[in-house]
């Protein structure tokens, strides 16, 4: 999987990771992948809802240590 852009939102709480992801996705081309790293446990459900509401694909979510990693494909 080739990630086109990575966004580090560690230490930020809702809604900042989502807002930063939205801004980054707006600057990307359709089909490109954005990886977001967060430490906010609520980001798991937040990114699921964000993907449903915006039409972007939530390709992957995983937890690595204290980090929650989300990969979105730009619609």
PDB file of N, H, CA, C and O in Angstrom:
ATOM      1  N   UNK A   1       0.848  -1.180   0.000  1.00  0.00           N
ATOM      2  CA  UNK A   1       0.000   0.000   0.000  1.00  0.00           C
ATOM      3  C   UNK A   1       0.895   1.244   0.000  1.00  0.00           C
ATOM      4  O   UNK A   1       1.715   1.426   0.899  1.00  0.00           O
ATOM      5  N   UNK A   2       0.733   2.075  -0.990  1.00  0.00           N
ATOM      6  H   UNK A   2       0.066   1.927  -1.721  1.00  0.00           H
ATOM      7  CA  UNK A   2       1.537   3.287  -1.100  1.00  0.00           C
ATOM      8  C   UNK A   2       0.767   4.490  -0.538  1.00  0.00           C
ATOM      9  O   UNK A   2      -0.216   4.949  -1.121  1.00  0.00           O
ATOM     10  N   UNK A   3       1.236   4.978   0.595  1.00  0.00           N
ATOM     11  H   UNK A   3       2.034   4.605   1.069  1.00  0.00           H
ATOM     12  CA  UNK A   3       0.629   6.143   1.227  1.00  0.00           C
ATOM     13  C   UNK A   3       1.214   7.392   0.581  1.00  0.00           C
ATOM     14  O   UNK A   3       2.431   7.519   0.447  1.00  0.00           O
ATOM     15  N   UNK A   4       0.344   8.310   0.185  1.00  0.00           N
ATOM     16  H   UNK A   4      -0.645   8.207   0.294  1.00  0.00           H
ATOM     17  CA  UNK A   4       0.782   9.526  -0.496  1.00  0.00           C
ATOM     18  C   UNK A   4       1.085  10.669   0.468  1.00  0.00           C
ATOM     19  O   UNK A   4       1.887  11.555   0.171  1.00  0.00           O
ATOM     20  N   UNK A   5       0.428  10.634   1.626  1.00  0.00           N
ATOM     21  H   UNK A   5      -0.223   9.915   1.868  1.00  0.00           H
ATOM     22  CA  UNK A   5       0.632  11.698   2.610  1.00  0.00           C
ATOM     23  C   UNK A   5       0.399  11.131   4.000  1.00  0.00           C
ATOM     24  O   UNK A   5      -0.505  10.321   4.203  1.00  0.00           O
ATOM     25  N   UNK A   6       1.221  11.561   4.965  1.00  0.00           N
ATOM     26  H   UNK A   6       1.955  12.220   4.801  1.00  0.00           H
ATOM     27  CA  UNK A   6       1.057  11.116   6.347  1.00  0.00           C
ATOM     28  C   UNK A   6       0.833  12.331   7.236  1.00  0.00           C
ATOM     29  O   UNK A   6       1.491  13.361   7.087  1.00  0.00           O
ATOM     30  N   UNK A   7      -0.100  12.188   8.153  1.00  0.00           N
ATOM     31  H   UNK A   7      -0.634  11.351   8.274  1.00  0.00           H
ATOM     32  CA  UNK A   7      -0.477  13.274   9.047  1.00  0.00           C
ATOM     33  C   UNK A   7      -0.325  12.803  10.488  1.00  0.00           C
ATOM     34  O   UNK A   7      -0.933  11.811  10.889  1.00  0.00           O
ATOM     35  N   UNK A   8       0.484  13.512  11.260  1.00  0.00           N
ATOM     36  H   UNK A   8       0.978  14.317  10.934  1.00  0.00           H
ATOM     37  CA  UNK A   8       0.713  13.171  12.667  1.00  0.00           C
ATOM     38  C   UNK A   8      -0.160  14.066  13.535  1.00  0.00           C
ATOM     39  O   UNK A   8       0.076  15.270  13.635  1.00  0.00           O
ATOM     40  N   UNK A   9      -1.178  13.467  14.167  1.00  0.00           N
ATOM     41  H   UNK A   9      -1.370  12.488  14.086  1.00  0.00           H
ATOM     42  CA  UNK A   9      -2.070  14.242  15.039  1.00  0.00           C
ATOM     43  C   UNK A   9      -1.956  13.766  16.483  1.00  0.00           C
ATOM     44  O   UNK A   9      -2.889  13.928  17.269  1.00  0.00           O
ATOM     45  N   UNK A  10      -0.819  13.181  16.828  1.00  0.00           N
ATOM     46  H   UNK A  10      -0.061  13.049  16.189  1.00  0.00           H
ATOM     47  CA  UNK A  10      -0.610  12.706  18.207  1.00  0.00           C
ATOM     48  C   UNK A  10      -0.758  13.872  19.182  1.00  0.00           C
ATOM     49  O   UNK A  10      -0.252  14.969  18.943  1.00  0.00           O
ATOM     50  N   UNK A  11      -1.459  13.612  20.281  1.00  0.00           N
ATOM     51  H   UNK A  11      -1.870  12.721  20.475  1.00  0.00           H
ATOM     52  CA  UNK A  11      -1.651  14.638  21.304  1.00  0.00           C
ATOM     53  C   UNK A  11      -2.860  15.526  21.070  1.00  0.00           C
ATOM     54  O   UNK A  11      -3.245  16.289  21.956  1.00  0.00           O
ATOM     55  N   UNK A  12      -3.466  15.440  19.891  1.00  0.00           N
ATOM     56  H   UNK A  12      -3.153  14.820  19.171  1.00  0.00           H
ATOM     57  CA  UNK A  12      -4.652  16.244  19.591  1.00  0.00           C
ATOM     58  C   UNK A  12      -5.908  15.431  19.876  1.00  0.00           C
ATOM     59  O   UNK A  12      -5.930  14.212  19.705  1.00  0.00           O
ATOM     60  N   UNK A  13      -6.946  16.126  20.312  1.00  0.00           N
ATOM     61  H   UNK A  13      -6.927  17.116  20.451  1.00  0.00           H
ATOM     62  CA  UNK A  13      -8.209  15.467  20.633  1.00  0.00           C
ATOM     63  C   UNK A  13      -9.291  15.924  19.672  1.00  0.00           C
ATOM     64  O   UNK A  13      -9.161  16.956  19.013  1.00  0.00           O
ATOM     65  N   UNK A  14     -10.351  15.148  19.604  1.00  0.00           N
ATOM     66  H   UNK A  14     -10.455  14.311  20.140  1.00  0.00           H
ATOM     67  CA  UNK A  14     -11.499  15.430  18.747  1.00  0.00           C
ATOM     68  C   UNK A  14     -11.947  16.881  18.954  1.00  0.00           C
ATOM     69  O   UNK A  14     -12.050  17.330  20.096  1.00  0.00           O
ATOM     70  N   UNK A  15     -12.209  17.600  17.900  1.00  0.00           N
ATOM     71  H   UNK A  15     -12.125  17.235  16.973  1.00  0.00           H
ATOM     72  CA  UNK A  15     -12.314  17.198  16.496  1.00  0.00           C
ATOM     73  C   UNK A  15     -11.052  17.477  15.666  1.00  0.00           C
ATOM     74  O   UNK A  15     -11.086  17.343  14.443  1.00  0.00           O
ATOM     75  N   UNK A  16      -9.957  17.858  16.301  1.00  0.00           N
ATOM     76  H   UNK A  16      -9.930  17.967  17.294  1.00  0.00           H
ATOM     77  CA  UNK A  16      -8.778  18.291  15.533  1.00  0.00           C
ATOM     78  C   UNK A  16      -8.218  17.238  14.573  1.00  0.00           C
ATOM     79  O   UNK A  16      -7.894  17.596  13.441  1.00  0.00           O
ATOM     80  N   UNK A  17      -8.083  15.956  14.953  1.00  0.00           N
ATOM     81  H   UNK A  17      -8.347  15.665  15.872  1.00  0.00           H
ATOM     82  CA  UNK A  17      -7.578  14.992  13.963  1.00  0.00           C
ATOM     83  C   UNK A  17      -8.459  14.914  12.706  1.00  0.00           C
ATOM     84  O   UNK A  17      -7.946  14.821  11.591  1.00  0.00           O
ATOM     85  N   UNK A  18      -9.762  14.953  12.889  1.00  0.00           N
ATOM     86  H   UNK A  18     -10.179  15.028  13.795  1.00  0.00           H
ATOM     87  CA  UNK A  18     -10.691  14.910  11.753  1.00  0.00           C
ATOM     88  C   UNK A  18     -10.560  16.169  10.908  1.00  0.00           C
ATOM     89  O   UNK A  18     -10.512  16.087   9.681  1.00  0.00           O
ATOM     90  N   UNK A  19     -10.503  17.325  11.545  1.00  0.00           N
ATOM     91  H   UNK A  19     -10.542  17.392  12.542  1.00  0.00           H
ATOM     92  CA  UNK A  19     -10.395  18.577  10.795  1.00  0.00           C
ATOM     93  C   UNK A  19      -9.104  18.640   9.986  1.00  0.00           C
ATOM     94  O   UNK A  19      -9.107  19.084   8.838  1.00  0.00           O
ATOM     95  N   UNK A  20      -8.008  18.199  10.582  1.00  0.00           N
ATOM     96  H   UNK A  20      -8.006  17.839  11.515  1.00  0.00           H
ATOM     97  CA  UNK A  20      -6.732  18.195   9.872  1.00  0.00           C
ATOM     98  C   UNK A  20      -6.751  17.183   8.719  1.00  0.00           C
ATOM     99  O   UNK A  20      -6.194  17.444   7.653  1.00  0.00           O
ATOM    100  N   UNK A  21      -7.387  16.043   8.936  1.00  0.00           N
ATOM    101  H   UNK A  21      -7.839  15.832   9.802  1.00  0.00           H
ATOM    102  CA  UNK A  21      -7.504  15.044   7.875  1.00  0.00           C
ATOM    103  C   UNK A  21      -8.348  15.581   6.720  1.00  0.00           C
ATOM    104  O   UNK A  21      -8.004  15.397   5.552  1.00  0.00           O
ATOM    105  N   UNK A  22      -9.440  16.239   7.052  1.00  0.00           N
ATOM    106  H   UNK A  22      -9.719  16.389   8.000  1.00  0.00           H
ATOM    107  CA  UNK A  22     -10.310  16.816   6.016  1.00  0.00           C
ATOM    108  C   UNK A  22      -9.545  17.826   5.166  1.00  0.00           C
ATOM    109  O   UNK A  22      -9.657  17.828   3.940  1.00  0.00           O
ATOM    110  N   UNK A  23      -8.774  18.676   5.819  1.00  0.00           N
ATOM    111  H   UNK A  23      -8.683  18.675   6.815  1.00  0.00           H
ATOM    112  CA  UNK A  23      -7.980  19.679   5.104  1.00  0.00           C
ATOM    113  C   UNK A  23      -6.945  19.002   4.201  1.00  0.00           C
ATOM    114  O   UNK A  23      -6.756  19.418   3.058  1.00  0.00           O
ATOM    115  N   UNK A  24      -6.284  17.978   4.700  1.00  0.00           N
ATOM    116  H   UNK A  24      -6.437  17.640   5.629  1.00  0.00           H
ATOM    117  CA  UNK A  24      -5.282  17.263   3.902  1.00  0.00           C
ATOM    118  C   UNK A  24      -5.927  16.562   2.711  1.00  0.00           C
ATOM    119  O   UNK A  24      -5.389  16.605   1.604  1.00  0.00           O
ATOM    120  N   UNK A  25      -7.064  15.921   2.922  1.00  0.00           N
ATOM    121  H   UNK A  25      -7.501  15.885   3.821  1.00  0.00           H
ATOM    122  CA  UNK A  25      -7.742  15.220   1.830  1.00  0.00           C
ATOM    123  C   UNK A  25      -8.172  16.185   0.734  1.00  0.00           C
ATOM    124  O   UNK A  25      -8.163  15.827  -0.444  1.00  0.00           O
ATOM    125  N   UNK A  26      -8.547  17.400   1.105  1.00  0.00           N
ATOM    126  H   UNK A  26      -8.555  17.692   2.062  1.00  0.00           H
ATOM    127  CA  UNK A  26      -8.962  18.394   0.106  1.00  0.00           C
ATOM    128  C   UNK A  26      -7.822  18.763  -0.832  1.00  0.00           C
ATOM    129  O   UNK A  26      -8.065  19.182  -1.964  1.00  0.00           O
ATOM    130  N   UNK A  27      -6.582  18.613  -0.375  1.00  0.00           N
ATOM    131  H   UNK A  27      -6.385  18.273   0.544  1.00  0.00           H
ATOM    132  CA  UNK A  27      -5.412  18.946  -1.193  1.00  0.00           C
ATOM    133  C   UNK A  27      -4.891  17.753  -1.986  1.00  0.00           C
ATOM    134  O   UNK A  27      -3.891  17.869  -2.694  1.00  0.00           O
ATOM    135  N   UNK A  28      -5.561  16.605  -1.872  1.00  0.00           N
ATOM    136  H   UNK A  28      -6.373  16.510  -1.297  1.00  0.00           H
ATOM    137  CA  UNK A  28      -5.089  15.379  -2.520  1.00  0.00           C
ATOM    138  C   UNK A  28      -5.946  15.041  -3.736  1.00  0.00           C
ATOM    139  O   UNK A  28      -7.063  15.537  -3.886  1.00  0.00           O
ATOM    140  N   UNK A  29      -5.399  14.187  -4.597  1.00  0.00           N
ATOM    141  H   UNK A  29      -4.492  13.784  -4.475  1.00  0.00           H
ATOM    142  CA  UNK A  29      -6.122  13.735  -5.780  1.00  0.00           C
ATOM    143  C   UNK A  29      -6.977  12.515  -5.453  1.00  0.00           C
ATOM    144  O   UNK A  29      -6.689  11.784  -4.506  1.00  0.00           O
ATOM    145  N   UNK A  30      -8.006  12.305  -6.222  1.00  0.00           N
ATOM    146  H   UNK A  30      -8.240  12.899  -6.992  1.00  0.00           H
ATOM    147  CA  UNK A  30      -8.876  11.150  -6.049  1.00  0.00           C
ATOM    148  C   UNK A  30      -8.062   9.864  -6.132  1.00  0.00           C
ATOM    149  O   UNK A  30      -7.244   9.688  -7.034  1.00  0.00           O
ATOM    150  N   UNK A  31      -8.299   8.969  -5.173  1.00  0.00           N
ATOM    151  H   UNK A  31      -8.964   9.113  -4.440  1.00  0.00           H
ATOM    152  CA  UNK A  31      -7.608   7.687  -5.145  1.00  0.00           C
ATOM    153  C   UNK A  31      -6.341   7.664  -4.308  1.00  0.00           C
ATOM    154  O   UNK A  31      -5.834   6.591  -3.983  1.00  0.00           O
ATOM    155  N   UNK A  32      -5.820   8.846  -3.952  1.00  0.00           N
ATOM    156  H   UNK A  32      -6.232   9.718  -4.216  1.00  0.00           H
ATOM    157  CA  UNK A  32      -4.605   8.884  -3.136  1.00  0.00           C
ATOM    158  C   UNK A  32      -4.916   8.500  -1.693  1.00  0.00           C
ATOM    159  O   UNK A  32      -6.043   8.658  -1.223  1.00  0.00           O
ATOM    160  N   UNK A  33      -3.888   7.989  -0.994  1.00  0.00           N
ATOM    161  H   UNK A  33      -2.973   7.861  -1.376  1.00  0.00           H
ATOM    162  CA  UNK A  33      -4.055   7.515   0.376  1.00  0.00           C
ATOM    163  C   UNK A  33      -3.456   8.480   1.392  1.00  0.00           C
ATOM    164  O   UNK A  33      -2.350   8.989   1.212  1.00  0.00           O
ATOM    165  N   UNK A  34      -4.202   8.719   2.451  1.00  0.00           N
ATOM    166  H   UNK A  34      -5.101   8.306   2.598  1.00  0.00           H
ATOM    167  CA  UNK A  34      -3.765   9.549   3.573  1.00  0.00           C
ATOM    168  C   UNK A  34      -3.687   8.662   4.810  1.00  0.00           C
ATOM    169  O   UNK A  34      -4.645   7.967   5.150  1.00  0.00           O
ATOM    170  N   UNK A  35      -2.536   8.691   5.479  1.00  0.00           N
ATOM    171  H   UNK A  35      -1.757   9.255   5.203  1.00  0.00           H
ATOM    172  CA  UNK A  35      -2.343   7.965   6.732  1.00  0.00           C
ATOM    173  C   UNK A  35      -2.365   8.981   7.867  1.00  0.00           C
ATOM    174  O   UNK A  35      -1.611   9.954   7.860  1.00  0.00           O
ATOM    175  N   UNK A  36      -3.239   8.744   8.842  1.00  0.00           N
ATOM    176  H   UNK A  36      -3.852   7.953   8.848  1.00  0.00           H
ATOM    177  CA  UNK A  36      -3.364   9.629  10.001  1.00  0.00           C
ATOM    178  C   UNK A  36      -2.979   8.837  11.250  1.00  0.00           C
ATOM    179  O   UNK A  36      -3.524   7.763  11.508  1.00  0.00           O
ATOM    180  N   UNK A  37      -2.033   9.379  12.021  1.00  0.00           N
ATOM    181  H   UNK A  37      -1.590  10.251  11.811  1.00  0.00           H
ATOM    182  CA  UNK A  37      -1.618   8.753  13.275  1.00  0.00           C
ATOM    183  C   UNK A  37      -2.145   9.621  14.414  1.00  0.00           C
ATOM    184  O   UNK A  37      -1.895  10.825  14.459  1.00  0.00           O
ATOM    185  N   UNK A  38      -2.876   8.993  15.331  1.00  0.00           N
ATOM    186  H   UNK A  38      -3.079   8.015  15.295  1.00  0.00           H
ATOM    187  CA  UNK A  38      -3.509   9.718  16.430  1.00  0.00           C
ATOM    188  C   UNK A  38      -3.276   8.971  17.749  1.00  0.00           C
ATOM    189  O   UNK A  38      -3.019   7.767  17.759  1.00  0.00           O
ATOM    190  N   UNK A  39      -3.372   9.704  18.849  1.00  0.00           N
ATOM    191  H   UNK A  39      -3.581  10.682  18.841  1.00  0.00           H
ATOM    192  CA  UNK A  39      -3.327   9.077  20.172  1.00  0.00           C
ATOM    193  C   UNK A  39      -4.695   9.158  20.859  1.00  0.00           C
ATOM    194  O   UNK A  39      -4.839   8.743  22.009  1.00  0.00           O
ATOM    195  N   UNK A  40      -5.685   9.687  20.158  1.00  0.00           N
ATOM    196  H   UNK A  40      -5.567  10.024  19.224  1.00  0.00           H
ATOM    197  CA  UNK A  40      -7.041   9.830  20.699  1.00  0.00           C
ATOM    198  C   UNK A  40      -7.824   8.542  20.437  1.00  0.00           C
ATOM    199  O   UNK A  40      -8.118   8.221  19.286  1.00  0.00           O
ATOM    200  N   UNK A  41      -8.161   7.806  21.494  1.00  0.00           N
ATOM    201  H   UNK A  41      -7.921   8.067  22.429  1.00  0.00           H
ATOM    202  CA  UNK A  41      -8.887   6.534  21.346  1.00  0.00           C
ATOM    203  C   UNK A  41     -10.224   6.728  20.636  1.00  0.00           C
ATOM    204  O   UNK A  41     -10.693   5.824  19.944  1.00  0.00           O
ATOM    205  N   UNK A  42     -10.832   7.883  20.799  1.00  0.00           N
ATOM    206  H   UNK A  42     -10.451   8.617  21.362  1.00  0.00           H
ATOM    207  CA  UNK A  42     -12.103   8.170  20.129  1.00  0.00           C
ATOM    208  C   UNK A  42     -11.967   8.310  18.626  1.00  0.00           C
ATOM    209  O   UNK A  42     -12.963   8.308  17.903  1.00  0.00           O
ATOM    210  N   UNK A  43     -10.731   8.433  18.153  1.00  0.00           N
ATOM    211  H   UNK A  43      -9.921   8.436  18.740  1.00  0.00           H
ATOM    212  CA  UNK A  43     -10.528   8.610  16.714  1.00  0.00           C
ATOM    213  C   UNK A  43     -10.942   7.365  15.928  1.00  0.00           C
ATOM    214  O   UNK A  43     -11.251   7.470  14.741  1.00  0.00           O
ATOM    215  N   UNK A  44     -10.953   6.189  16.564  1.00  0.00           N
ATOM    216  H   UNK A  44     -10.702   6.104  17.528  1.00  0.00           H
ATOM    217  CA  UNK A  44     -11.381   4.976  15.856  1.00  0.00           C
ATOM    218  C   UNK A  44     -12.801   5.131  15.329  1.00  0.00           C
ATOM    219  O   UNK A  44     -13.048   4.917  14.142  1.00  0.00           O
ATOM    220  N   UNK A  45     -13.720   5.496  16.185  1.00  0.00           N
ATOM    221  H   UNK A  45     -13.519   5.670  17.149  1.00  0.00           H
ATOM    222  CA  UNK A  45     -15.105   5.664  15.727  1.00  0.00           C
ATOM    223  C   UNK A  45     -15.291   6.972  14.955  1.00  0.00           C
ATOM    224  O   UNK A  45     -16.121   7.045  14.049  1.00  0.00           O
ATOM    225  N   UNK A  46     -14.518   8.005  15.311  1.00  0.00           N
ATOM    226  H   UNK A  46     -13.843   7.945  16.047  1.00  0.00           H
ATOM    227  CA  UNK A  46     -14.626   9.284  14.607  1.00  0.00           C
ATOM    228  C   UNK A  46     -14.287   9.125  13.127  1.00  0.00           C
ATOM    229  O   UNK A  46     -14.992   9.663  12.272  1.00  0.00           O
ATOM    230  N   UNK A  47     -13.215   8.392  12.814  1.00  0.00           N
ATOM    231  H   UNK A  47     -12.642   7.955  13.508  1.00  0.00           H
ATOM    232  CA  UNK A  47     -12.823   8.232  11.414  1.00  0.00           C
ATOM    233  C   UNK A  47     -13.782   7.313  10.664  1.00  0.00           C
ATOM    234  O   UNK A  47     -13.955   7.462   9.455  1.00  0.00           O
ATOM    235  N   UNK A  48     -14.408   6.365  11.360  1.00  0.00           N
ATOM    236  H   UNK A  48     -14.267   6.243  12.343  1.00  0.00           H
ATOM    237  CA  UNK A  48     -15.428   5.529  10.719  1.00  0.00           C
ATOM    238  C   UNK A  48     -16.614   6.395  10.298  1.00  0.00           C
ATOM    239  O   UNK A  48     -17.107   6.282   9.176  1.00  0.00           O
ATOM    240  N   UNK A  49     -17.065   7.257  11.206  1.00  0.00           N
ATOM    241  H   UNK A  49     -16.664   7.348  12.117  1.00  0.00           H
ATOM    242  CA  UNK A  49     -18.182   8.153  10.907  1.00  0.00           C
ATOM    243  C   UNK A  49     -17.801   9.156   9.818  1.00  0.00           C
ATOM    244  O   UNK A  49     -18.598   9.436   8.923  1.00  0.00           O
ATOM    245  N   UNK A  50     -16.591   9.692   9.894  1.00  0.00           N
ATOM    246  H   UNK A  50     -15.943   9.465  10.621  1.00  0.00           H
ATOM    247  CA  UNK A  50     -16.112  10.651   8.898  1.00  0.00           C
ATOM    248  C   UNK A  50     -16.134  10.031   7.500  1.00  0.00           C
ATOM    249  O   UNK A  50     -16.579  10.666   6.543  1.00  0.00           O
ATOM    250  N   UNK A  51     -15.657   8.805   7.386  1.00  0.00           N
ATOM    251  H   UNK A  51     -15.296   8.290   8.163  1.00  0.00           H
ATOM    252  CA  UNK A  51     -15.624   8.132   6.084  1.00  0.00           C
ATOM    253  C   UNK A  51     -17.044   7.934   5.543  1.00  0.00           C
ATOM    254  O   UNK A  51     -17.297   8.173   4.363  1.00  0.00           O
ATOM    255  N   UNK A  52     -17.962   7.499   6.399  1.00  0.00           N
ATOM    256  H   UNK A  52     -17.756   7.304   7.358  1.00  0.00           H
ATOM    257  CA  UNK A  52     -19.357   7.306   5.967  1.00  0.00           C
ATOM    258  C   UNK A  52     -19.968   8.620   5.489  1.00  0.00           C
ATOM    259  O   UNK A  52     -20.662   8.651   4.473  1.00  0.00           O
ATOM    260  N   UNK A  53     -19.714   9.694   6.216  1.00  0.00           N
ATOM    261  H   UNK A  53     -19.150   9.668   7.041  1.00  0.00           H
ATOM    262  CA  UNK A  53     -20.347  10.980   5.919  1.00  0.00           C
ATOM    263  C   UNK A  53     -19.753  11.663   4.686  1.00  0.00           C
ATOM    264  O   UNK A  53     -20.455  12.394   3.986  1.00  0.00           O
ATOM    265  N   UNK A  54     -18.468  11.430   4.416  1.00  0.00           N
ATOM    266  H   UNK A  54     -17.898  10.836   4.985  1.00  0.00           H
ATOM    267  CA  UNK A  54     -17.807  12.150   3.329  1.00  0.00           C
ATOM    268  C   UNK A  54     -17.658  11.343   2.049  1.00  0.00           C
ATOM    269  O   UNK A  54     -17.382  11.909   0.992  1.00  0.00           O
ATOM    270  N   UNK A  55     -17.836  10.023   2.130  1.00  0.00           N
ATOM    271  H   UNK A  55     -18.060   9.563   2.989  1.00  0.00           H
ATOM    272  CA  UNK A  55     -17.668   9.191   0.949  1.00  0.00           C
ATOM    273  C   UNK A  55     -16.235   8.770   0.689  1.00  0.00           C
ATOM    274  O   UNK A  55     -15.963   8.086  -0.298  1.00  0.00           O
ATOM    275  N   UNK A  56     -15.315   9.165   1.556  1.00  0.00           N
ATOM    276  H   UNK A  56     -15.537   9.720   2.358  1.00  0.00           H
ATOM    277  CA  UNK A  56     -13.938   8.682   1.452  1.00  0.00           C
ATOM    278  C   UNK A  56     -13.896   7.265   2.010  1.00  0.00           C
ATOM    279  O   UNK A  56     -14.656   6.926   2.917  1.00  0.00           O
ATOM    280  N   UNK A  57     -13.001   6.436   1.463  1.00  0.00           N
ATOM    281  H   UNK A  57     -12.383   6.712   0.727  1.00  0.00           H
ATOM    282  CA  UNK A  57     -12.896   5.050   1.928  1.00  0.00           C
ATOM    283  C   UNK A  57     -11.945   4.955   3.111  1.00  0.00           C
ATOM    284  O   UNK A  57     -10.827   5.467   3.063  1.00  0.00           O
ATOM    285  N   UNK A  58     -12.396   4.299   4.170  1.00  0.00           N
ATOM    286  H   UNK A  58     -13.305   3.883   4.209  1.00  0.00           H
ATOM    287  CA  UNK A  58     -11.527   3.978   5.294  1.00  0.00           C
ATOM    288  C   UNK A  58     -10.910   2.626   4.982  1.00  0.00           C
ATOM    289  O   UNK A  58     -11.534   1.585   5.186  1.00  0.00           O
ATOM    290  N   UNK A  59      -9.677   2.648   4.485  1.00  0.00           N
ATOM    291  H   UNK A  59      -9.169   3.493   4.319  1.00  0.00           H
ATOM    292  CA  UNK A  59      -9.011   1.455   3.984  1.00  0.00           C
ATOM    293  C   UNK A  59      -8.528   0.566   5.118  1.00  0.00           C
ATOM    294  O   UNK A  59      -8.601  -0.660   5.032  1.00  0.00           O
ATOM    295  N   UNK A  60      -8.032   1.193   6.185  1.00  0.00           N
ATOM    296  H   UNK A  60      -7.973   2.189   6.255  1.00  0.00           H
ATOM    297  CA  UNK A  60      -7.436   0.413   7.275  1.00  0.00           C
ATOM    298  C   UNK A  60      -7.464   1.205   8.569  1.00  0.00           C
ATOM    299  O   UNK A  60      -7.343   2.430   8.566  1.00  0.00           O
ATOM    300  N   UNK A  61      -7.625   0.491   9.672  1.00  0.00           N
ATOM    301  H   UNK A  61      -7.724  -0.504   9.674  1.00  0.00           H
ATOM    302  CA  UNK A  61      -7.461   1.052  11.015  1.00  0.00           C
ATOM    303  C   UNK A  61      -6.694   0.030  11.829  1.00  0.00           C
ATOM    304  O   UNK A  61      -6.977  -1.166  11.760  1.00  0.00           O
ATOM    305  N   UNK A  62      -5.733   0.494  12.594  1.00  0.00           N
ATOM    306  H   UNK A  62      -5.503   1.466  12.650  1.00  0.00           H
ATOM    307  CA  UNK A  62      -5.004  -0.413  13.476  1.00  0.00           C
ATOM    308  C   UNK A  62      -4.489   0.346  14.690  1.00  0.00           C
ATOM    309  O   UNK A  62      -4.344   1.568  14.673  1.00  0.00           O
ATOM    310  N   UNK A  63      -4.223  -0.404  15.726  1.00  0.00           N
ATOM    311  H   UNK A  63      -4.341  -1.397  15.740  1.00  0.00           H
ATOM    312  CA  UNK A  63      -3.665   0.152  16.948  1.00  0.00           C
ATOM    313  C   UNK A  63      -2.264  -0.414  17.112  1.00  0.00           C
ATOM    314  O   UNK A  63      -2.065  -1.629  17.110  1.00  0.00           O
ATOM    315  N   UNK A  64      -1.298   0.484  17.253  1.00  0.00           N
ATOM    316  H   UNK A  64      -1.460   1.471  17.255  1.00  0.00           H
ATOM    317  CA  UNK A  64       0.095   0.088  17.450  1.00  0.00           C
ATOM    318  C   UNK A  64       0.589   0.814  18.698  1.00  0.00           C
ATOM    319  O   UNK A  64       0.848   2.017  18.660  1.00  0.00           O
ATOM    320  N   UNK A  65       0.718   0.087  19.793  1.00  0.00           N
ATOM    321  H   UNK A  65       0.508  -0.890  19.823  1.00  0.00           H
ATOM    322  CA  UNK A  65       1.092   0.721  21.051  1.00  0.00           C
ATOM    323  C   UNK A  65       0.029   1.715  21.460  1.00  0.00           C
ATOM    324  O   UNK A  65      -1.136   1.354  21.625  1.00  0.00           O
ATOM    325  N   UNK A  66       0.424   2.963  21.623  1.00  0.00           N
ATOM    326  H   UNK A  66       1.370   3.256  21.489  1.00  0.00           H
ATOM    327  CA  UNK A  66      -0.521   4.023  21.994  1.00  0.00           C
ATOM    328  C   UNK A  66      -1.062   4.774  20.787  1.00  0.00           C
ATOM    329  O   UNK A  66      -1.856   5.702  20.939  1.00  0.00           O
ATOM    330  N   UNK A  67      -0.640   4.383  19.591  1.00  0.00           N
ATOM    331  H   UNK A  67       0.006   3.629  19.467  1.00  0.00           H
ATOM    332  CA  UNK A  67      -1.049   5.071  18.367  1.00  0.00           C
ATOM    333  C   UNK A  67      -2.220   4.361  17.693  1.00  0.00           C
ATOM    334  O   UNK A  67      -2.288   3.133  17.648  1.00  0.00           O
ATOM    335  N   UNK A  68      -3.131   5.167  17.176  1.00  0.00           N
ATOM    336  H   UNK A  68      -3.076   6.165  17.212  1.00  0.00           H
ATOM    337  CA  UNK A  68      -4.252   4.681  16.376  1.00  0.00           C
ATOM    338  C   UNK A  68      -3.988   5.162  14.954  1.00  0.00           C
ATOM    339  O   UNK A  68      -3.865   6.360  14.696  1.00  0.00           O
ATOM    340  N   UNK A  69      -3.903   4.205  14.043  1.00  0.00           N
ATOM    341  H   UNK A  69      -4.002   3.232  14.251  1.00  0.00           H
ATOM    342  CA  UNK A  69      -3.531   4.533  12.667  1.00  0.00           C
ATOM    343  C   UNK A  69      -4.739   4.331  11.760  1.00  0.00           C
ATOM    344  O   UNK A  69      -5.406   3.297  11.805  1.00  0.00           O
ATOM    345  N   UNK A  70      -5.004   5.339  10.941  1.00  0.00           N
ATOM    346  H   UNK A  70      -4.462   6.179  10.905  1.00  0.00           H
ATOM    347  CA  UNK A  70      -6.146   5.328  10.030  1.00  0.00           C
ATOM    348  C   UNK A  70      -5.615   5.615   8.629  1.00  0.00           C
ATOM    349  O   UNK A  70      -4.816   6.531   8.441  1.00  0.00           O
ATOM    350  N   UNK A  71      -6.054   4.840   7.658  1.00  0.00           N
ATOM    351  H   UNK A  71      -6.703   4.096   7.810  1.00  0.00           H
ATOM    352  CA  UNK A  71      -5.674   5.086   6.263  1.00  0.00           C
ATOM    353  C   UNK A  71      -6.956   5.318   5.481  1.00  0.00           C
ATOM    354  O   UNK A  71      -7.856   4.479   5.450  1.00  0.00           O
ATOM    355  N   UNK A  72      -7.008   6.491   4.848  1.00  0.00           N
ATOM    356  H   UNK A  72      -6.276   7.173   4.874  1.00  0.00           H
ATOM    357  CA  UNK A  72      -8.187   6.889   4.066  1.00  0.00           C
ATOM    358  C   UNK A  72      -7.816   7.045   2.594  1.00  0.00           C
ATOM    359  O   UNK A  72      -6.732   7.524   2.262  1.00  0.00           O
ATOM    360  N   UNK A  73      -8.731   6.635   1.722  1.00  0.00           N
ATOM    361  H   UNK A  73      -9.611   6.246   1.992  1.00  0.00           H
ATOM    362  CA  UNK A  73      -8.546   6.848   0.285  1.00  0.00           C
ATOM    363  C   UNK A  73      -9.456   7.999  -0.141  1.00  0.00           C
ATOM    364  O   UNK A  73     -10.665   7.977   0.088  1.00  0.00           O
ATOM    365  N   UNK A  74      -8.847   8.995  -0.759  1.00  0.00           N
ATOM    366  H   UNK A  74      -7.865   9.013  -0.945  1.00  0.00           H
ATOM    367  CA  UNK A  74      -9.602  10.191  -1.211  1.00  0.00           C
ATOM    368  C   UNK A  74     -10.624   9.776  -2.254  1.00  0.00           C
ATOM    369  O   UNK A  74     -10.302   9.051  -3.195  1.00  0.00           O
ATOM    370  N   UNK A  75     -11.840  10.230  -2.089  1.00  0.00           N
ATOM    371  H   UNK A  75     -12.101  10.819  -1.325  1.00  0.00           H
ATOM    372  CA  UNK A  75     -12.907   9.897  -3.052  1.00  0.00           C
ATOM    373  C   UNK A  75     -12.710  10.604  -4.358  1.00  0.00           C
ATOM    374  O   UNK A  75     -13.513  10.438  -5.276  1.00  0.00           O
TER     375      UNK A  75
END
